[in-house]
Amino acid sequence: MVSVLRTPSILVAYHLPMNRILAATRYAVVVPAIASILGALLLMVQGSIEMIQVIIDAATNSTKLKITIVDVLTAVDAILLGTVLLVIGYGLYELFINEDLKVPVWLQVHDLDDLKSKLIGVVVAIIAVIFVGVFVDINRSKDVLAFGVGAGALVTGLAIFAFATKKDPSMKVSRKDAGVKNLK
């Protein structure tokens, strides 16, 4: 009987530090969140510079329309990929570090399902941009069918995945409503 009475105090003494250590590991997400945001900024700057160069080239060198379209789509692709990285960085930070991050409503991430759906949406946009780039590129015209089928299969797979893993919105409970402690 004496050992039964002592067990809870030993467990409490062990669990409290362990709980704090495990709760603190969530801050490891800061590194990939910042890396994603920095990568996003890099791609957005490079895509913007590329877009300006395309505009200058088209205005000064009278570049052919199809070449301009491919170059513009390449720049847009870089900007969209930067957007994906930005969403990942914000989402990770908001999920693990600070859910009160001041971002627009459409960028708020309350759980992994929110992050997943935002990423799928941007990935579909990138797939569309890449496909249009292949479609208008005269040097890759024989690849259009293969790219189209591949892009269609990928988008269909993402749609099925999103539908199959989608949770009922009425079942979602915010961290505050669920009584999750603020770990700050």
C-alpha positions in Angstrom: 0.0 0.0 0.0 2.8 2.4 0.7 4.3 2.0 -2.7 0.9 2.8 -4.3 0.7 6.1 -2.4 4.2 7.1 -3.5 3.9 6.4 -7.2 1.8 9.4 -8.1 4.3 11.8 -6.5 7.2 10.1 -8.4 5.2 10.2 -11.6 4.3 13.9 -11.1 8.0 14.7 -10.4 9.0 12.9 -13.6 6.1 14.1 -15.9 6.3 17.8 -15.2 9.8 18.3 -16.5 9.2 15.9 -19.4 6.0 17.8 -20.3 7.9 21.0 -20.4 10.7 19.5 -22.5 8.2 18.1 -25.0 6.2 21.4 -25.1 9.4 23.3 -25.8 10.3 21.1 -28.8 7.6 22.9 -30.7 10.0 25.8 -31.0 12.1 23.6 -33.3 9.6 24.6 -36.0 10.9 28.2 -36.0 13.9 27.2 -38.1 11.9 25.6 -41.0 9.3 28.4 -40.8 11.9 31.1 -41.1 13.8 29.2 -43.8 10.5 28.8 -45.8 9.8 32.5 -45.5 13.3 33.5 -46.6 13.1 31.1 -49.5 9.7 32.6 -50.4 11.1 36.1 -50.4 14.1 35.0 -52.5 11.8 33.4 -55.1 9.5 36.4 -55.2 12.3 38.8 -55.7 13.9 36.7 -58.4 10.5 36.2 -60.1 9.9 39.9 -60.0 13.3 40.7 -61.4 12.8 38.1 -64.1 9.4 39.7 -64.9 10.9 43.2 -65.2 13.6 41.8 -67.5 11.0 40.1 -69.7 9.1 43.4 -69.9 12.3 45.3 -70.9 13.3 42.7 -73.4 9.8 42.6 -75.0 9.7 46.4 -75.2 13.2 47.0 -76.6 13.9 43.8 -78.6 10.4 43.1 -80.0 10.6 39.5 -78.7 8.2 37.0 -80.2 4.9 36.7 -78.3 5.3 32.9 -77.5 8.8 33.5 -76.1 7.4 36.3 -74.0 4.6 34.2 -72.8 6.9 31.4 -71.7 9.2 33.9 -70.0 6.3 35.6 -68.1 4.9 32.2 -67.1 8.4 31.1 -65.8 8.5 34.3 -63.7 5.0 33.8 -62.4 5.9 30.2 -61.6 8.7 31.4 -59.3 6.4 33.9 -57.6 3.8 31.2 -57.1 6.3 28.8 -55.6 7.4 31.6 -53.3 3.8 31.9 -52.3 3.7 28.2 -51.4 6.8 28.6 -49.3 5.3 31.7 -47.6 2.1 29.8 -46.8 4.1 26.9 -45.4 6.3 29.3 -43.3 3.3 31.2 -41.9 1.3 28.1 -41.4 4.0 26.3 -39.5 4.6 29.3 -37.3 0.9 29.8 -36.6 0.3 26.1 -35.8 3.3 25.6 -33.5 4.4 28.9 -32.1 1.7 31.6 -32.1 -1.9 31.1 -33.3 -2.5 34.9 -32.9 -0.3 35.8 -35.9 -1.7 38.8 -37.6 -2.4 37.5 -41.2 -5.4 38.0 -43.5 -8.3 35.7 -42.8 -7.7 33.7 -45.9 -4.1 32.9 -44.7 -5.1 31.9 -41.2 -4.2 28.3 -40.3 -6.0 26.7 -37.4 -5.0 23.1 -38.0 -3.1 20.9 -40.5 -6.2 20.5 -42.7 -6.2 24.3 -43.2 -2.5 24.2 -44.2 -3.1 21.2 -46.5 -6.0 22.8 -48.3 -4.1 26.1 -48.8 -1.0 24.2 -50.2 -3.1 22.1 -52.5 -4.7 25.2 -54.0 -1.4 26.9 -54.7 0.1 23.6 -56.1 -2.8 23.3 -58.5 -2.1 26.9 -59.6 1.5 26.1 -60.2 0.7 23.0 -62.2 -1.6 25.0 -64.4 1.1 27.6 -65.0 3.6 24.9 -65.8 1.2 23.3 -68.2 0.4 26.5 -70.0 4.1 27.1 -70.3 4.6 23.8 -72.0 1.5 24.3 -74.1 2.7 27.6 -75.6 6.4 26.6 -75.9 6.9 25.6 -79.6 10.0 23.5 -78.7 8.0 21.3 -76.4 4.8 21.0 -78.4 5.1 17.2 -78.7 5.2 17.0 -74.9 1.8 18.7 -74.4 -0.3 15.6 -74.3 2.0 13.8 -71.8 2.2 17.0 -69.6 -1.6 17.4 -69.9 -2.3 13.9 -68.8 0.3 14.0 -66.0 -1.0 17.4 -64.8 -4.6 16.2 -64.9 -3.7 13.0 -63.0 -1.8 15.0 -60.4 -4.7 17.5 -59.9 -7.2 14.7 -59.8 -5.1 12.9 -57.2 -4.8 16.1 -55.1 -8.6 16.6 -55.4 -9.3 13.1 -54.3 -6.9 13.4 -51.4 -8.4 16.7 -50.3 -11.9 15.2 -50.4 -11.0 12.0 -48.7 -9.2 13.6 -45.8 -11.5 16.6 -45.4 -13.0 16.9 -42.0 -16.5 18.1 -41.3 -16.2 21.9 -40.5 -18.7 21.5 -37.7 -16.3 19.0 -36.0 -13.4 21.6 -36.0 -12.7 23.0 -32.6 -10.3 25.9 -32.1 -7.4 25.4 -29.7 -8.9 28.0 -27.4 -12.3 26.4 -27.4 -10.7 23.0 -26.8 -9.1 24.3 -23.6 -5.5 23.8 -24.9 -3.2 25.7 -22.6 -1.2 28.6 -23.8 2.4 27.4 -23.8 4.0 30.7 -24.2 
